[in-house]
Amino acid sequence: MVSSWIGNGYAGWAEALLKRSFETLLVDEPAPNVLRVVINRSEAANAFTTVTARELYDVFAPLEIERTRFRCVLLTGAGDKAFCAGGDLKERKLLNEDEWVLQHELMERTVRAIVACPVPVVAAVNGAAYGGGLEIALLCDFAYASTTARFALTETSLGIMPGAGGTQTLARTVGEKRAKELILAAKPFTAEEALAWGVVNQLSEPGQLMADTLAIAQRIASNAPLAVRQAKHAIHHGMQQDLATGMHFEIEAYQRMVKSRDRVEGVTAFNEKRKPRFEGR
């Protein structure tokens, strides 16, 4: 799918995406410029298959190149029991070693597409986020969660280890020692612990989670798209550097917006006491 939209322009791809019938995903635009992506396998706790990995890649990879229509992505799971239970072990039971490796290579590409996405990605963790499901949530810029959500990286209890970034993202979020405890012991933790440790930013009652997450996604989408993307870029990459280098990185990101129409519009709207009309240009 990725190669098919390049020649037709982003608007065509966005409309095709919203009309596309996915096998394991649902996509829609619940608010202007907000793309909602739902892992739609509630009968299997939204565990992802090879098809799910491919479909997620088809959604996220184009967003790295064309960035005008969607200004925030909301990622969640279907139903109220699970966000994502990780890889579908029933499918994996049927894979030989070569097929397992190929499946994981596809998942690695999907992970990189989510990480590289310049558009903010917010997770609504509506239930269990286990294994690769927690890894996907950790790849998002931040997450809101249901009070009934549960979390775990259980791979070491299955003879493997986290392979979608979990050893890196969890340690960067909760600290090295706690990450070792959770991963090496395959130890589950609660929504309250996830909030206290910074894995999620806010807890909501189950019936309120989508409304709360959509509200923050809409707030992000209402801000200047170039500014939001550059700020995300500066935070993410600056955190990998020492403070002085990070501050230089920030200034480079800032300077890219000086000549933008949105910068002029933002200042003009402020002085005219009206809501700005940002174009992402």
Wavefront OBJ file of the C-alpha trace (Angstrom):
o trace
v 0.000 0.000 0.000
v 2.805 2.432 0.845
v 4.114 2.652 -2.713
v 0.641 3.107 -4.220
v -0.187 6.503 -2.708
v 3.085 8.374 -3.332
v 2.274 9.401 -6.885
v -1.296 10.367 -6.055
v -0.545 12.738 -3.194
v -1.338 12.558 0.486
v -4.973 13.639 0.290
v -5.721 10.639 -1.883
v -3.920 8.316 0.500
v -5.767 9.683 3.540
v -9.177 9.184 1.950
v -8.211 5.712 0.744
v -7.005 4.829 4.239
v -10.292 5.870 5.830
v -12.262 3.849 3.262
v -10.031 0.786 3.365
v -11.445 -2.438 4.793
v -8.767 -3.882 7.075
v -8.732 -7.458 8.296
v -7.529 -6.710 11.846
v -7.833 -2.923 12.250
v -10.496 -0.260 12.272
v -9.553 3.292 11.274
v -11.606 6.460 11.375
v -11.386 10.207 11.926
v -13.477 10.820 15.082
v -12.507 14.501 15.140
v -10.912 16.770 12.535
v -7.284 15.812 11.867
v -7.338 12.973 14.441
v -6.703 9.470 13.088
v -8.027 6.693 15.334
v -6.501 3.244 14.859
v -8.177 0.325 16.641
v -6.659 -3.151 16.862
v -9.838 -5.069 16.118
v -9.392 -8.623 17.407
v -11.336 -8.514 20.661
v -12.079 -12.236 20.396
v -8.320 -12.820 20.744
v -7.620 -10.052 23.314
v -6.447 -7.918 20.357
v -3.314 -10.045 20.025
v -1.519 -9.134 16.830
v -0.881 -11.485 13.945
v 1.356 -11.174 10.914
v -1.540 -9.436 9.178
v -1.900 -6.953 12.060
v 1.783 -6.058 11.875
v 1.521 -5.520 8.122
v -1.624 -3.414 8.444
v -0.150 -1.256 11.212
v 2.888 -0.694 9.003
v 0.604 0.371 6.138
v -0.979 2.968 8.429
v 2.138 4.371 10.101
v 4.829 4.265 7.402
v 3.244 6.910 5.113
v 2.865 9.311 8.051
v 6.649 9.690 8.140
v 6.582 11.310 4.694
v 3.238 13.078 4.278
v 2.022 14.934 7.359
v -0.720 17.384 6.450
v -4.110 15.696 6.990
v -3.643 13.938 10.321
v -2.191 15.903 13.242
v -2.551 13.280 15.981
v -2.984 9.497 16.038
v -5.050 7.763 18.730
v -4.184 4.070 19.104
v -6.374 1.661 21.065
v -7.858 -1.826 21.148
v -11.405 -3.034 20.507
v -13.699 -3.798 23.434
v -13.047 -3.135 27.106
v -10.983 -6.170 28.125
v -7.676 -5.745 26.313
v -5.578 -3.088 24.633
v -3.357 -5.761 23.105
v -2.176 -9.072 24.530
v 0.964 -9.123 22.381
v 1.738 -11.625 19.654
v -0.874 -14.242 18.844
v 0.696 -17.425 20.248
v -1.842 -19.633 18.468
v -0.529 -18.332 15.164
v 3.080 -18.541 16.300
v 2.619 -22.176 17.308
v 2.222 -22.947 13.589
v 5.365 -21.091 12.486
v 8.689 -22.772 11.881
v 11.898 -20.993 12.891
v 12.363 -19.227 9.547
v 8.744 -18.044 9.509
v 9.079 -16.801 13.111
v 12.144 -14.759 12.151
v 10.410 -13.302 9.091
v 7.325 -12.412 11.128
v 9.467 -10.652 13.695
v 11.343 -8.734 11.000
v 7.981 -7.404 9.821
v 7.109 -6.432 13.402
v 10.484 -4.684 13.740
v 9.674 -2.575 10.680
v 6.297 -1.732 12.156
v 7.929 -0.719 15.433
v 10.364 1.541 13.591
v 7.464 3.125 11.664
v 5.673 3.966 14.917
v 8.860 5.373 16.473
v 9.629 7.420 13.349
v 6.105 8.813 13.082
v 6.430 12.629 13.250
v 2.749 12.939 14.170
v 2.063 12.545 17.909
v 0.732 9.095 18.805
v -1.396 8.741 21.954
v -2.483 5.361 23.309
v -5.808 4.665 25.012
v -5.006 1.535 27.022
v -8.488 0.120 27.511
v -7.517 -3.172 29.171
v -4.671 -5.663 29.375
v -1.434 -4.531 27.733
v 0.802 -7.588 27.871
v 3.973 -8.456 26.010
v 4.072 -6.722 22.670
v 0.911 -4.846 23.617
v 2.753 -3.036 26.398
v 5.687 -2.494 24.058
v 3.377 -0.809 21.536
v 1.934 1.426 24.274
v 5.462 2.374 25.354
v 6.321 3.329 21.758
v 3.550 5.936 21.783
v 4.344 9.483 22.855
v 2.208 8.977 25.941
v -0.795 6.971 27.087
v -4.010 7.298 29.029
v -5.357 4.114 30.601
v -8.483 2.632 32.074
v -8.461 2.033 35.807
v -9.020 -1.640 34.934
v -5.935 -1.887 32.712
v -3.163 -4.328 33.586
v 0.385 -4.414 32.305
v 3.214 -6.937 31.946
v 6.163 -7.953 29.823
v 5.790 -11.727 30.128
v 8.262 -12.872 27.474
v 10.838 -14.429 29.803
v 8.149 -16.814 31.080
v 7.722 -18.034 27.475
v 11.373 -18.687 26.686
v 11.961 -15.423 24.828
v 12.511 -11.771 25.751
v 10.933 -8.465 24.738
v 11.801 -7.813 21.101
v 9.755 -4.753 20.145
v 11.736 -2.254 22.175
v 10.503 -3.221 25.635
v 13.902 -3.594 27.302
v 14.756 -0.081 26.140
v 11.477 1.826 26.433
v 10.430 0.403 29.801
v 13.861 1.040 31.324
v 13.823 4.615 30.043
v 10.370 5.097 31.536
v 10.534 3.411 34.949
v 14.296 3.196 35.511
v 16.771 0.364 35.063
v 16.261 -1.468 38.348
v 12.469 -1.523 38.225
v 12.533 -2.528 34.560
v 14.807 -5.453 35.411
v 12.419 -6.565 38.149
v 9.385 -6.385 35.866
v 11.020 -8.021 32.838
v 13.190 -10.675 34.479
v 10.374 -11.807 36.784
v 7.658 -11.353 34.109
v 5.849 -9.470 36.855
v 2.454 -7.853 36.120
v 1.591 -4.397 37.452
v -1.588 -2.422 37.936
v -2.961 0.725 36.351
v -2.208 2.635 39.551
v 1.417 1.464 39.472
v 1.634 2.346 35.780
v 0.514 5.884 36.628
v 2.925 6.212 39.547
v 5.848 4.980 37.450
v 5.116 7.157 34.414
v 4.032 4.372 32.062
v 0.721 6.212 31.598
v -0.116 9.876 32.108
v -3.692 9.619 33.331
v -6.244 7.063 34.505
v -9.900 7.225 33.509
v -12.936 5.167 34.358
v -13.521 2.604 31.589
v -16.516 4.436 30.138
v -14.655 7.750 30.102
v -11.292 6.652 28.680
v -12.029 7.219 24.996
v -13.569 10.639 25.621
v -10.569 11.725 27.707
v -8.020 10.435 25.205
v -9.891 11.932 22.278
v -10.025 15.283 24.093
v -6.237 15.426 24.465
v -5.785 14.261 20.861
v -8.089 17.066 19.685
v -6.153 19.580 21.763
v -2.903 18.453 20.135
v -4.502 18.541 16.675
v -5.715 22.119 17.241
v -2.155 23.403 17.721
v 0.231 24.331 14.923
v 1.217 21.049 13.205
v 4.768 22.126 12.363
v 5.364 23.341 15.904
v 3.965 20.141 17.425
v 6.095 17.927 15.181
v 9.257 19.926 15.792
v 8.667 19.942 19.549
v 8.140 16.164 19.533
v 11.291 15.767 17.451
v 13.335 17.949 19.828
v 12.119 16.182 22.970
v 12.647 12.682 21.603
v 16.108 13.207 20.160
v 17.254 15.708 22.768
v 16.617 13.170 25.519
v 19.233 10.920 23.922
v 21.882 13.663 24.252
v 23.573 15.633 27.013
v 21.795 18.874 27.976
v 24.024 21.223 25.952
v 23.665 19.129 22.792
v 19.928 18.820 23.367
v 19.579 22.581 23.641
v 21.447 23.043 20.354
v 19.098 20.483 18.814
v 16.120 22.450 20.129
v 17.319 25.690 18.533
v 17.740 23.946 15.175
v 14.188 22.645 15.441
v 12.943 26.115 16.436
v 14.628 27.897 13.526
v 12.839 25.661 11.021
v 9.532 27.297 11.996
v 10.539 30.960 11.772
v 9.598 31.266 8.096
v 6.416 29.199 8.374
v 2.944 30.558 7.628
v 1.754 29.036 10.880
v 4.192 31.154 12.903
v 2.851 34.306 11.262
v -0.743 33.137 11.698
v -0.237 32.268 15.376
v 1.132 35.701 16.260
v -1.468 37.483 14.126
v -4.344 35.541 15.679
v -3.065 36.274 19.174
v -2.970 39.996 18.493
v -6.374 39.930 16.799
v -7.805 37.957 19.720
v -9.134 35.120 17.548
v -8.514 31.419 17.155
v -5.616 30.696 14.765
v -6.185 28.827 11.506
v -3.129 26.626 11.195
v -2.328 24.967 7.868
v 0.814 23.023 8.663
v 2.847 25.222 6.313
l 1 2 3 4 5 6 7 8 9 10 11 12 13 14 15 16 17 18 19 20 21 22 23 24 25 26 27 28 29 30 31 32 33 34 35 36 37 38 39 40 41 42 43 44 45 46 47 48 49 50 51 52 53 54 55 56 57 58 59 60 61 62 63 64 65 66 67 68 69 70 71 72 73 74 75 76 77 78 79 80 81 82 83 84 85 86 87 88 89 90 91 92 93 94 95 96 97 98 99 100 101 102 103 104 105 106 107 108 109 110 111 112 113 114 115 116 117 118 119 120 121 122 123 124 125 126 127 128 129 130 131 132 133 134 135 136 137 138 139 140 141 142 143 144 145 146 147 148 149 150 151 152 153 154 155 156 157 158 159 160 161 162 163 164 165 166 167 168 169 170 171 172 173 174 175 176 177 178 179 180 181 182 183 184 185 186 187 188 189 190 191 192 193 194 195 196 197 198 199 200 201 202 203 204 205 206 207 208 209 210 211 212 213 214 215 216 217 218 219 220 221 222 223 224 225 226 227 228 229 230 231 232 233 234 235 236 237 238 239 240 241 242 243 244 245 246 247 248 249 250 251 252 253 254 255 256 257 258 259 260 261 262 263 264 265 266 267 268 269 270 271 272 273 274 275 276 277 278 279 280 281
